[in-house]
Amino acid sequence: MDLVFTMLLISSISAALAIAEVGKNGNNYAAWVPICGSVPKFCNQVTGALIAGFISVITYMILLLHSLHTVLDPLLLKKS
């Protein structure tokens, strides 16, 4: 379950990062203009949300590694 949640978190952060990049730089092919010059508060909030998202990804990766260690450690140290 930890792995599924971590992968969902990573995919949502990457989608948010892609949309934030379009909001900051625009897209000439789709005729989307950058909005950070017009709405700087929105861009600051998006930046804060992305930072919080990256911190949560790191936290869940550590949790995932700890869970894997907890499950696999008794199996690897089995005395024969």
C-alpha angles and dihedrals in degrees: 000000000000091000093051092049092047092051092048090050092050092049093049092049091050091050091049090049091052092051091045090053090052090048092051101041103019125216120266095196093056093037092241113153123213112263102193091088091055100038109027094163090061092051091049090052091048090050090052091048092050091050090050089048093052090049090052091049090053091047093051092046089055089047090050093050091048091050092050091049091049093051099041100038096075090046094052095045095050110141116228 
